Amino acid sequence: MIQVYEFIEDVKSGKLVSNKYIKLAVKRFEDDLKRKDLHFDTDSAQAALDILGLLKHTKGAYKGQPFGIQSWQAFFIANLYGWKKNGKRRFRKVYAQIARKNGKSELAAAIGLMEMFFSPEADKTPEVYSAATKRDQAKIVFEAACSMAKQLAEDSPAFKKLADIFKHHIEKKDGGIFRALASDSNSLDGLSPSCAIIDEMHAHKDSSLLKVLETGQGSRSNPLLLIITTSGFSIGGACHKYYQVVCNILENKIQDDATFGMIFQLDEEDIDGAVNNPDVWVKANPCIGRTPNWEYMKSMALSAKNEGATAMTEFLCKNLNQWVSSQSVWINDEDWMCEEMSAKIEEDLKGEICYAGLDLASVQDTTALVLYFPKYNLVKPFFWLPEDRVGIRAVDGVPYLDWLKEDTGLMTTPGNATDYNFIKKKIIQFNDVYDLKLVYYDRYNSSQAVIDLLEEGVPMEPMSQGYLAFNRPMKEIEKMVADKQLVHEGNPMMRWQMGNVVLKTDEYGNIKPNKGASSEKIDGVVAMAMAIGACLQDNYKNIGSKSIYEDRGFRDI
């Protein structure tokens, strides 16, 4: 236990450079020692550390060497096995977020073996599963556990009598199994996991696998659900949402005595310039210097600086453990959600000049309309989705049901197909309330609704969806974001869609929005670019007359 208390003192004193969530985890530990309804069992914690010390590394430069417990690992293990409530395991759900190459899979494998052979559930036919989206990923932890078990069997005749180790599973001779499990497996029902290890949860499209394993633990008296992951590219996805829950627990915003978390990442003030500041890398890489080594980290940083946005995003996400919006971020989430842009516009907009972009989707998908008020640089999005599709899309891990209750501009139309009449009526209403100068729409998906709107006197023009049409408004958006001038009032649906945007560039350097490999939506972003494009085009046509840009000047892109 000496290492545990050294870790605590090093974090508190600043000797170990740590982020706020590690400091809060330490504070929580010390505060909980004062509680009378909880008990920290030093003997159980030390026994777990002793068992971990018997295991050996399975790969890389340290293969075959004793585990060599790092201080943060000692603190982690002590929390898992030391804390008791009413005589049983306190922490049943554990979340560890740590950067690549810090030995998370090896640690998870070791915990799986301890749960299989040495935990309170070991006498009750344990079921231990290493679970991931794909079997190959799930096998990483399982195969590490197999290697550790074989080495331990060679060193310990007593353990050899307990375990049978096969290629695809490990058996406890008096009952119990440890195997890999993928979310695309046909054998998820009927499981009763005593321990479930979910590896790289950031890659999960939704929380269905987690829920299947968690509900399967209902008959267990001391279950453990371990989520161990790096950060990912899906802000608003299942893993990111659970990460936020753990942050709230550590910040004492919500109470949950059964959940423990350690989050290794940069502090917010470290992010800008982090690629050039190795002093803060330890916050995301507690094993740095051992694994990953400094040469590796410096080479990754150099690649990030030399190879452009995609490499930089990869470095921030995987090596510095920051959540980022997309593998090829157009505008990163921190810039998009800056305080000025998230501020609410309280002025009455009635009669104000505005422009609109209309991205009409197929009848079973979302349609987006974005209004742009140049006086305030304000974008206001509106979305429509068929009522019968909302639940289906929510199952995909996209919180449409929540967004319907929030001020996101999301509306439904009855049935399983979008009724364009609802959209038409809304645009006519906007035309009456505001000084609507021009609506750009995509000719490809135009419908009778567009013809009807033209007959109602709404100023509508088709906009090409090519590079030349999008280049000017997209670069205008970039400039406004960089200057903290664009206002979107923190709309969560628009934020999510911004995270799905990947830029496409032609041979001349012109850009347009694209979803890349993502199947998720960017229609609000497309409509925003169209609305600002309409404004730019109208200003260009009237450059000789009084212009909305007279006060700030026309932006030449």
VEXDREN-2710 file (C-alpha; in Angstrom, 1 decimal):
% VEXDREN-2710
k/r/px/py/pz
1/MET/0.0/0.0/0.0
2/ILE/3.0/2.3/0.2
3/GLN/2.8/3.0/-3.5
4/VAL/-0.9/4.0/-3.1
5/TYR/-0.2/6.7/-0.5
6/GLU/2.9/7.9/-2.4
7/PHE/0.7/8.4/-5.4
8/ILE/-1.8/10.4/-3.3
9/GLU/0.9/12.6/-1.8
10/ASP/2.7/13.1/-5.2
11/VAL/-0.6/14.2/-6.8
12/LYS/-1.5/16.6/-4.0
13/SER/2.0/18.1/-3.8
14/GLY/2.3/18.5/-7.6
15/LYS/5.3/16.3/-7.7
16/LEU/3.3/14.1/-10.1
17/VAL/1.9/16.5/-12.8
18/SER/-1.8/15.6/-12.9
19/ASN/-5.1/16.9/-14.4
20/LYS/-8.1/18.0/-12.4
21/TYR/-9.9/14.7/-12.6
22/ILE/-7.0/12.7/-11.1
23/LYS/-6.8/15.3/-8.3
24/LEU/-10.5/14.9/-7.8
25/ALA/-10.2/11.1/-7.7
26/VAL/-7.6/11.5/-5.0
27/LYS/-9.7/13.9/-3.1
28/ARG/-12.7/11.5/-3.3
29/PHE/-10.5/8.7/-1.8
30/GLU/-9.5/10.8/1.1
31/ASP/-13.0/12.2/1.7
32/ASP/-14.5/8.7/1.7
33/LEU/-12.0/7.5/4.3
34/LYS/-14.0/9.8/6.7
35/ARG/-17.4/8.2/5.9
36/LYS/-18.8/5.7/8.4
37/ASP/-21.0/3.9/5.8
38/LEU/-17.9/2.8/3.8
39/HIS/-14.9/0.7/4.7
40/PHE/-11.5/0.6/3.1
41/ASP/-10.1/-2.9/3.5
42/THR/-6.3/-2.5/3.4
43/ASP/-5.7/-6.2/3.5
44/SER/-7.9/-6.9/0.4
45/ALA/-6.3/-4.0/-1.5
46/GLN/-2.8/-5.3/-0.6
47/ALA/-3.8/-8.9/-1.6
48/ALA/-4.9/-7.7/-5.0
49/LEU/-1.6/-5.8/-5.4
50/ASP/0.4/-8.8/-4.4
51/ILE/-1.4/-11.0/-7.0
52/LEU/-0.8/-8.4/-9.7
53/GLY/2.9/-8.4/-8.8
54/LEU/3.0/-12.1/-9.6
55/LEU/2.0/-11.5/-13.2
56/LYS/4.3/-10.7/-16.1
57/HIS/4.1/-8.5/-19.2
58/THR/3.2/-10.3/-22.4
59/LYS/4.6/-8.1/-25.2
60/GLY/7.0/-5.4/-26.2
61/ALA/10.3/-4.6/-24.5
62/TYR/9.0/-5.7/-21.1
63/LYS/7.7/-9.2/-22.2
64/GLY/8.4/-11.8/-19.5
65/GLN/9.3/-9.2/-16.9
66/PRO/7.2/-8.9/-13.6
67/PHE/4.3/-6.4/-14.0
68/GLY/6.2/-3.6/-12.3
69/ILE/3.2/-1.9/-10.8
70/GLN/3.1/1.9/-11.5
71/SER/1.9/4.2/-8.7
72/TRP/-1.3/5.1/-10.6
73/GLN/-2.0/1.4/-11.2
74/ALA/-1.6/0.7/-7.5
75/PHE/-4.1/3.5/-6.7
76/PHE/-6.5/2.1/-9.3
77/ILE/-6.3/-1.5/-8.0
78/ALA/-6.5/-0.4/-4.4
79/ASN/-9.8/1.4/-5.1
80/LEU/-11.3/-1.5/-7.0
81/TYR/-10.5/-4.1/-4.3
82/GLY/-10.1/-2.1/-1.1
83/TRP/-13.4/-0.3/-0.9
84/LYS/-16.3/-2.3/0.7
85/LYS/-19.9/-1.4/1.4
86/ASN/-22.1/-3.6/3.5
87/GLY/-19.3/-6.2/3.3
88/LYS/-19.3/-6.4/-0.5
89/ARG/-17.5/-4.7/-3.3
90/ARG/-18.3/-1.0/-3.4
91/PHE/-17.3/-0.2/-7.0
92/ARG/-19.1/-2.3/-9.5
93/LYS/-18.7/-0.1/-12.5
94/VAL/-15.3/1.3/-13.3
95/TYR/-14.2/3.7/-16.0
96/ALA/-10.6/4.2/-17.0
97/GLN/-9.7/6.6/-19.8
98/ILE/-6.0/6.6/-20.7
99/ALA/-3.9/7.4/-23.8
100/ARG/-2.5/4.9/-26.1
101/LYS/0.6/2.8/-25.2
102/ASN/0.1/3.1/-21.4
103/GLY/-0.6/-0.6/-20.8
104/LYS/-4.3/-0.4/-20.4
105/SER/-5.0/-3.8/-22.1
106/GLU/-2.4/-5.5/-20.0
107/LEU/-3.9/-4.1/-16.8
108/ALA/-7.4/-5.1/-18.0
109/ALA/-6.2/-8.6/-18.7
110/ALA/-4.6/-8.9/-15.2
111/ILE/-7.9/-7.7/-13.6
112/GLY/-9.8/-10.3/-15.6
113/LEU/-7.6/-13.1/-14.3
114/MET/-7.9/-11.8/-10.7
115/GLU/-11.7/-11.8/-11.1
116/MET/-11.6/-15.3/-12.6
117/PHE/-9.5/-17.0/-10.0
118/PHE/-9.1/-14.8/-6.9
119/SER/-12.2/-12.6/-6.4
120/PRO/-15.3/-13.3/-4.2
121/GLU/-17.1/-14.4/-7.3
122/ALA/-14.3/-17.0/-8.1
123/ASP/-16.1/-19.6/-5.9
124/LYS/-19.4/-19.1/-7.8
125/THR/-18.7/-20.3/-11.3
126/PRO/-17.2/-17.0/-12.6
127/GLU/-17.9/-15.7/-16.1
128/VAL/-15.3/-13.2/-17.4
129/TYR/-15.7/-11.6/-20.8
130/SER/-13.4/-9.3/-22.7
131/ALA/-15.9/-7.4/-24.9
132/ALA/-15.5/-5.1/-27.8
133/THR/-17.2/-4.1/-31.1
134/LYS/-15.2/-6.6/-33.1
135/ARG/-13.8/-10.0/-32.0
136/ASP/-10.2/-9.0/-33.0
137/GLN/-10.4/-6.1/-30.6
138/ALA/-11.9/-8.2/-27.8
139/LYS/-9.1/-10.8/-28.3
140/ILE/-6.4/-8.2/-27.4
141/VAL/-7.3/-8.3/-23.7
142/PHE/-8.1/-12.0/-23.8
143/GLU/-4.9/-13.0/-25.5
144/ALA/-2.9/-11.0/-23.0
145/ALA/-4.7/-12.8/-20.2
146/CYS/-3.9/-16.2/-21.8
147/SER/-0.2/-15.3/-21.9
148/MET/-0.2/-14.1/-18.3
149/ALA/-2.0/-17.3/-17.2
150/LYS/0.5/-19.5/-19.0
151/GLN/3.4/-17.7/-17.4
152/LEU/1.8/-17.9/-14.0
153/ALA/1.1/-21.6/-14.4
154/GLU/4.8/-22.1/-15.2
155/ASP/5.8/-20.3/-12.0
156/SER/3.1/-21.6/-9.7
157/PRO/2.1/-25.3/-9.5
158/ALA/-0.9/-24.3/-7.4
159/PHE/-2.2/-22.0/-10.1
160/LYS/-1.6/-24.7/-12.7
161/LYS/-4.0/-27.0/-10.8
162/LEU/-6.7/-24.3/-11.1
163/ALA/-6.6/-23.4/-14.8
164/ASP/-6.9/-24.9/-18.2
165/ILE/-5.8/-22.5/-20.9
166/PHE/-7.1/-23.0/-24.4
167/LYS/-6.8/-20.9/-27.6
168/HIS/-10.2/-19.4/-27.4
169/HIS/-11.1/-19.6/-23.7
170/ILE/-9.7/-20.1/-20.2
171/GLU/-11.4/-22.5/-17.9
172/LYS/-11.4/-22.7/-14.1
173/LYS/-11.3/-26.4/-13.4
174/ASP/-14.0/-26.4/-10.7
175/GLY/-16.2/-24.2/-12.9
176/GLY/-15.8/-20.9/-14.7
177/ILE/-14.8/-19.4/-18.1
178/PHE/-13.0/-16.4/-19.5
179/ARG/-13.3/-15.6/-23.2
180/ALA/-13.5/-12.8/-25.8
181/LEU/-16.9/-11.5/-26.8
182/ALA/-17.8/-9.2/-29.7
183/SER/-20.9/-7.1/-30.0
184/ASP/-21.7/-8.8/-33.4
185/SER/-21.7/-12.2/-31.6
186/ASN/-24.9/-14.3/-31.7
187/SER/-24.4/-15.4/-28.1
188/LEU/-25.0/-12.3/-26.1
189/ASP/-28.3/-13.5/-24.5
190/GLY/-28.2/-15.6/-21.4
191/LEU/-24.8/-14.4/-20.1
192/SER/-24.2/-13.9/-16.4
193/PRO/-20.9/-12.0/-16.3
194/SER/-19.2/-11.8/-12.9
195/CYS/-16.7/-9.5/-14.7
196/ALA/-17.2/-7.8/-18.0
197/ILE/-14.3/-5.8/-19.6
198/ILE/-15.3/-3.4/-22.3
199/ASP/-12.3/-2.5/-24.3
200/GLU/-12.1/0.7/-26.4
201/MET/-15.7/1.8/-25.8
202/HIS/-15.1/4.9/-27.8
203/ALA/-15.5/2.7/-30.9
204/HIS/-19.0/1.6/-29.9
205/LYS/-21.8/3.2/-31.9
206/ASP/-24.2/2.9/-29.0
207/SER/-24.4/1.5/-25.4
208/SER/-26.2/-1.8/-26.3
209/LEU/-23.3/-4.1/-25.6
210/LEU/-22.7/-2.4/-22.2
211/LYS/-26.4/-2.7/-21.3
212/VAL/-26.5/-6.4/-22.2
213/LEU/-23.5/-7.2/-20.0
214/GLU/-24.7/-4.9/-17.2
215/THR/-28.2/-6.4/-17.1
216/GLY/-26.7/-9.9/-17.2
217/GLN/-24.9/-9.2/-13.9
218/GLY/-28.1/-9.0/-12.0
219/SER/-27.7/-12.4/-10.3
220/ARG/-24.1/-11.7/-9.2
221/SER/-23.4/-10.5/-5.7
222/ASN/-20.0/-8.9/-6.4
223/PRO/-20.0/-8.1/-10.2
224/LEU/-17.5/-5.8/-11.9
225/LEU/-18.0/-3.9/-15.1
226/LEU/-14.7/-2.4/-16.3
227/ILE/-14.7/0.1/-19.2
228/ILE/-11.1/0.8/-20.3
229/THR/-10.7/3.1/-23.3
230/THR/-8.8/5.9/-25.0
231/SER/-10.8/9.0/-26.0
232/GLY/-12.4/9.0/-29.4
233/PHE/-13.8/11.0/-32.3
234/SER/-17.5/10.9/-31.4
235/ILE/-18.5/13.8/-29.1
236/GLY/-22.1/13.0/-28.1
237/GLY/-21.6/9.3/-28.7
238/ALA/-22.2/6.5/-26.1
239/CYS/-18.7/6.5/-24.6
240/HIS/-18.4/10.3/-24.5
241/LYS/-21.7/10.6/-22.7
242/TYR/-20.6/8.0/-20.1
243/TYR/-17.3/9.9/-19.8
244/GLN/-19.3/13.0/-19.0
245/VAL/-21.2/11.0/-16.3
246/VAL/-17.9/10.0/-14.7
247/CYS/-16.7/13.6/-14.8
248/ASN/-19.8/14.7/-13.1
249/ILE/-19.3/12.1/-10.4
250/LEU/-15.7/13.2/-9.8
251/GLU/-16.9/16.9/-9.7
252/ASN/-19.5/15.8/-7.1
253/LYS/-22.3/17.1/-9.3
254/ILE/-24.0/13.7/-9.1
255/GLN/-23.7/11.0/-6.5
256/ASP/-22.9/7.4/-7.4
257/ASP/-21.1/5.3/-4.8
258/ALA/-20.9/2.3/-7.1
259/THR/-18.9/4.0/-9.9
260/PHE/-15.2/4.7/-9.9
261/GLY/-13.3/6.6/-12.6
262/MET/-9.8/7.7/-13.5
263/ILE/-9.5/10.0/-16.4
264/PHE/-6.0/10.8/-17.8
265/GLN/-6.2/13.8/-20.2
266/LEU/-4.9/17.3/-20.5
267/ASP/-6.5/20.2/-18.6
268/GLU/-8.4/22.6/-20.8
269/GLU/-5.8/25.3/-20.5
270/ASP/-3.1/22.8/-21.8
271/ILE/-4.7/21.9/-25.1
272/ASP/-3.6/24.9/-27.1
273/GLY/0.1/24.4/-27.8
274/ALA/0.2/20.9/-26.2
275/VAL/2.0/19.5/-29.2
276/ASN/4.9/21.7/-28.4
277/ASN/4.8/21.3/-24.6
278/PRO/6.0/17.8/-23.4
279/ASP/5.7/18.9/-19.8
280/VAL/1.9/18.3/-19.9
281/TRP/1.9/15.0/-21.8
282/VAL/2.2/13.1/-18.5
283/LYS/-1.3/14.2/-17.6
284/ALA/-2.6/11.8/-20.3
285/ASN/0.3/9.4/-20.2
286/PRO/1.0/8.4/-16.5
287/CYS/3.5/5.7/-17.7
288/ILE/5.4/8.0/-20.0
289/GLY/9.1/7.4/-20.1
290/ARG/8.5/3.7/-19.6
291/THR/5.7/3.1/-22.0
292/PRO/5.2/5.1/-24.1
293/ASN/8.8/6.2/-24.2
294/TRP/9.8/9.8/-24.9
295/GLU/11.2/9.1/-28.4
296/TYR/7.9/7.6/-29.5
297/MET/5.9/10.6/-28.1
298/LYS/8.2/13.1/-29.7
299/SER/8.0/11.4/-33.1
300/MET/4.2/11.4/-32.9
301/ALA/4.2/15.1/-32.1
302/LEU/6.6/15.8/-35.0
303/SER/4.3/13.9/-37.3
304/ALA/1.3/15.9/-36.0
305/LYS/3.0/19.2/-36.8
306/ASN/4.3/18.1/-40.2
307/GLU/1.4/16.1/-41.6
308/GLY/-1.6/18.5/-41.2
309/ALA/-5.0/18.4/-39.5
310/THR/-5.6/14.7/-39.6
311/ALA/-2.3/13.8/-38.0
312/MET/-2.8/16.6/-35.4
313/THR/-6.2/15.3/-34.5
314/GLU/-4.9/11.8/-34.2
315/PHE/-2.2/13.0/-31.8
316/LEU/-4.6/15.0/-29.7
317/CYS/-7.1/12.1/-29.5
318/LYS/-4.9/9.0/-29.1
319/ASN/-1.6/10.3/-27.7
320/LEU/-3.0/13.1/-25.5
321/ASN/-6.4/11.5/-24.8
322/GLN/-8.6/14.5/-25.8
323/TRP/-12.1/14.0/-27.2
324/VAL/-12.2/15.4/-30.7
325/SER/-15.1/15.9/-33.1
326/SER/-13.9/14.1/-36.2
327/GLN/-10.9/12.2/-37.6
328/SER/-10.4/15.2/-39.9
329/VAL/-11.7/18.0/-37.8
330/TRP/-12.8/21.1/-39.8
331/ILE/-13.5/23.2/-36.8
332/ASN/-12.7/21.7/-33.4
333/ASP/-15.2/21.5/-30.6
334/GLU/-13.3/23.9/-28.3
335/ASP/-13.3/26.7/-30.9
336/TRP/-17.0/26.0/-31.9
337/MET/-18.2/26.1/-28.3
338/CYS/-16.3/29.2/-27.2
339/GLU/-18.2/31.4/-24.8
340/GLU/-18.9/34.3/-27.2
341/MET/-20.4/32.0/-29.8
342/SER/-22.5/30.1/-27.3
343/ALA/-24.0/33.3/-25.9
344/LYS/-27.7/33.9/-26.3
345/ILE/-29.0/36.7/-28.4
346/GLU/-31.8/38.3/-26.5
347/GLU/-32.9/41.0/-29.0
348/ASP/-36.2/40.8/-30.8
349/LEU/-35.4/39.6/-34.3
350/LYS/-38.7/40.7/-35.8
351/GLY/-38.2/42.6/-39.1
352/GLU/-34.4/41.8/-39.1
353/ILE/-32.7/41.0/-42.4
354/CYS/-32.0/37.3/-42.7
355/TYR/-30.9/34.7/-45.2
356/ALA/-31.7/31.0/-45.2
357/GLY/-30.3/27.7/-46.4
358/LEU/-32.6/24.7/-47.0
359/ASP/-31.3/21.2/-47.2
360/LEU/-34.2/19.1/-48.2
361/ALA/-33.5/15.4/-47.4
362/SER/-35.2/12.2/-48.4
363/VAL/-38.7/11.8/-46.9
364/GLN/-37.4/9.5/-44.2
365/ASP/-34.5/11.5/-43.0
366/THR/-33.8/14.9/-41.4
367/THR/-34.4/18.1/-43.2
368/ALA/-32.5/21.2/-42.1
369/LEU/-33.3/24.9/-42.5
370/VAL/-30.8/27.5/-41.1
371/LEU/-31.5/31.2/-40.8
372/TYR/-28.6/33.6/-40.7
373/PHE/-29.0/37.1/-39.3
374/PRO/-26.0/39.1/-40.4
375/LYS/-26.6/42.0/-38.0
376/TYR/-25.7/39.7/-35.1
377/ASN/-23.8/37.0/-37.1
378/LEU/-26.4/34.6/-35.6
379/VAL/-27.3/31.3/-37.1
380/LYS/-30.6/29.7/-36.0
381/PRO/-31.1/26.0/-37.1
382/PHE/-34.4/24.2/-37.5
383/PHE/-34.7/20.4/-38.1
384/TRP/-37.6/18.1/-39.1
385/LEU/-37.7/14.4/-38.7
386/PRO/-40.7/12.0/-39.3
387/GLU/-42.2/11.1/-35.9
388/ASP/-41.9/7.4/-36.5
389/ARG/-38.2/7.7/-37.2
390/VAL/-37.3/9.5/-34.0
391/GLY/-37.2/6.3/-31.9
392/ILE/-35.2/4.4/-34.5
393/ARG/-32.6/7.1/-34.7
394/ALA/-32.4/7.3/-30.9
395/VAL/-31.6/3.6/-30.8
396/ASP/-28.6/4.4/-33.0
397/GLY/-27.1/6.3/-30.1
398/VAL/-28.2/9.8/-31.3
399/PRO/-30.2/11.5/-28.6
400/TYR/-33.1/12.8/-30.8
401/LEU/-35.6/12.2/-28.0
402/ASP/-33.6/14.5/-25.7
403/TRP/-33.2/17.1/-28.4
404/LEU/-37.0/17.2/-28.9
405/LYS/-37.3/18.3/-25.3
406/GLU/-34.5/20.9/-25.6
407/ASP/-34.4/24.2/-27.5
408/THR/-32.7/22.7/-30.5
409/GLY/-35.2/23.6/-33.3
410/LEU/-36.0/19.9/-33.8
411/MET/-39.6/19.2/-34.8
412/THR/-41.4/16.1/-36.0
413/THR/-44.0/15.6/-38.7
414/PRO/-46.6/12.8/-38.4
415/GLY/-45.9/9.3/-39.8
416/ASN/-42.8/7.8/-41.2
417/ALA/-42.1/10.3/-44.0
418/THR/-41.4/14.0/-43.7
419/ASP/-44.4/16.1/-44.6
420/TYR/-42.9/19.0/-46.5
421/ASN/-46.1/21.1/-45.9
422/PHE/-44.9/21.6/-42.3
423/ILE/-41.6/23.0/-43.6
424/LYS/-43.3/25.1/-46.2
425/LYS/-45.6/26.7/-43.6
426/LYS/-42.6/27.5/-41.3
427/ILE/-40.7/29.2/-44.1
428/ILE/-43.8/31.3/-45.1
429/GLN/-44.1/32.3/-41.4
430/PHE/-40.4/33.3/-41.3
431/ASN/-40.9/35.3/-44.5
432/ASP/-43.7/37.2/-42.8
433/VAL/-41.8/37.8/-39.5
434/TYR/-38.3/38.6/-40.8
435/ASP/-36.9/40.5/-43.7
436/LEU/-36.0/37.3/-45.6
437/LYS/-33.8/38.3/-48.5
438/LEU/-32.9/35.0/-50.0
439/VAL/-33.3/31.2/-49.5
440/TYR/-30.7/28.9/-51.1
441/TYR/-31.9/25.3/-51.6
442/ASP/-30.4/22.2/-53.1
443/ARG/-31.9/21.7/-56.5
444/TYR/-31.3/17.9/-56.4
445/ASN/-33.8/17.4/-53.6
446/SER/-36.2/20.1/-54.5
447/SER/-39.9/19.3/-54.3
448/GLN/-43.3/20.7/-54.9
449/ALA/-42.8/22.6/-51.7
450/VAL/-40.2/24.8/-53.4
451/ILE/-42.6/25.6/-56.3
452/ASP/-45.3/26.5/-53.7
453/LEU/-42.9/28.7/-51.8
454/LEU/-42.0/30.6/-55.0
455/GLU/-45.7/31.1/-55.7
456/GLU/-46.0/32.5/-52.2
457/GLY/-43.4/35.1/-53.0
458/VAL/-40.6/33.6/-51.0
459/PRO/-37.2/34.6/-52.6
460/MET/-35.7/31.2/-53.4
461/GLU/-32.7/30.2/-55.6
462/PRO/-31.0/26.9/-56.2
463/MET/-27.4/26.5/-55.0
464/SER/-24.9/24.1/-56.6
465/GLN/-23.5/21.6/-54.2
466/GLY/-20.0/21.7/-55.7
467/TYR/-16.7/23.0/-54.5
468/LEU/-17.0/26.5/-56.1
469/ALA/-20.4/27.2/-54.5
470/PHE/-19.3/26.1/-51.0
471/ASN/-15.8/27.4/-50.9
472/ARG/-16.6/31.1/-50.1
473/PRO/-19.2/30.5/-47.4
474/MET/-17.2/27.7/-45.7
475/LYS/-14.1/29.9/-45.5
476/GLU/-16.3/32.8/-44.3
477/ILE/-17.5/30.5/-41.5
478/GLU/-13.9/29.5/-40.6
479/LYS/-13.0/33.2/-40.4
480/MET/-15.9/34.1/-38.2
481/VAL/-15.2/31.2/-35.9
482/ALA/-11.6/32.1/-35.6
483/ASP/-12.6/35.7/-34.8
484/LYS/-15.2/34.5/-32.3
485/GLN/-17.9/36.3/-34.3
486/LEU/-20.3/33.6/-35.4
487/VAL/-23.1/33.0/-32.9
488/HIS/-25.0/29.7/-32.6
489/GLU/-26.2/29.9/-29.0
490/GLY/-24.7/26.5/-28.2
491/ASN/-27.3/24.5/-30.1
492/PRO/-26.5/20.8/-29.1
493/MET/-27.8/19.3/-32.4
494/MET/-25.7/21.7/-34.4
495/ARG/-22.7/20.9/-32.2
496/TRP/-23.1/17.2/-32.9
497/GLN/-23.4/17.7/-36.6
498/MET/-20.3/20.0/-36.7
499/GLY/-18.4/17.0/-35.2
500/ASN/-19.4/14.9/-38.2
501/VAL/-18.0/17.2/-40.8
502/VAL/-14.9/16.2/-42.8
503/LEU/-13.6/18.7/-45.4
504/LYS/-13.1/17.6/-49.0
505/THR/-10.6/19.6/-51.0
506/ASP/-10.3/19.8/-54.8
507/GLU/-7.0/20.2/-56.7
508/TYR/-7.4/24.0/-56.5
509/GLY/-7.8/24.1/-52.8
510/ASN/-11.6/24.8/-52.8
511/ILE/-13.4/23.1/-50.0
512/LYS/-16.9/21.7/-49.2
513/PRO/-18.4/19.8/-46.3
514/ASN/-18.5/16.0/-46.4
515/LYS/-19.4/13.2/-43.9
516/GLY/-16.3/11.2/-44.7
517/ALA/-16.7/7.6/-43.5
518/SER/-19.4/8.7/-40.9
519/SER/-23.0/7.7/-41.5
520/GLU/-24.2/10.6/-39.3
521/LYS/-25.8/13.9/-40.3
522/ILE/-24.3/17.2/-41.4
523/ASP/-27.4/18.7/-43.0
524/GLY/-27.5/21.6/-40.5
525/VAL/-23.9/22.5/-41.3
526/VAL/-24.7/22.3/-45.1
527/ALA/-27.8/24.5/-44.6
528/MET/-25.7/27.0/-42.5
529/ALA/-23.1/27.3/-45.3
530/MET/-25.9/27.8/-47.8
531/ALA/-27.5/30.5/-45.7
532/ILE/-24.2/32.4/-45.4
533/GLY/-23.6/31.8/-49.1
534/ALA/-26.9/33.4/-49.9
535/CYS/-25.9/36.4/-47.8
536/LEU/-22.5/36.7/-49.5
537/GLN/-24.2/36.4/-52.9
538/ASP/-26.8/39.0/-52.2
539/ASN/-24.1/41.4/-50.8
540/TYR/-22.0/40.8/-54.0
541/LYS/-25.0/41.7/-56.2
542/ASN/-25.7/44.9/-54.2
543/ILE/-22.1/45.9/-53.6
544/GLY/-22.8/49.3/-55.1
545/SER/-25.7/50.0/-52.8
546/LYS/-26.1/50.1/-49.0
547/SER/-24.7/46.8/-47.7
548/ILE/-24.9/44.9/-44.5
549/TYR/-21.1/44.8/-44.7
550/GLU/-20.7/48.6/-44.7
551/ASP/-19.9/48.6/-41.0
552/ARG/-17.4/45.7/-41.0
553/GLY/-16.3/45.6/-44.6
554/PHE/-16.7/42.9/-47.2
555/ARG/-14.6/39.8/-46.7
556/ASP/-12.7/38.8/-49.8
557/ILE/-12.1/35.1/-49.7
END
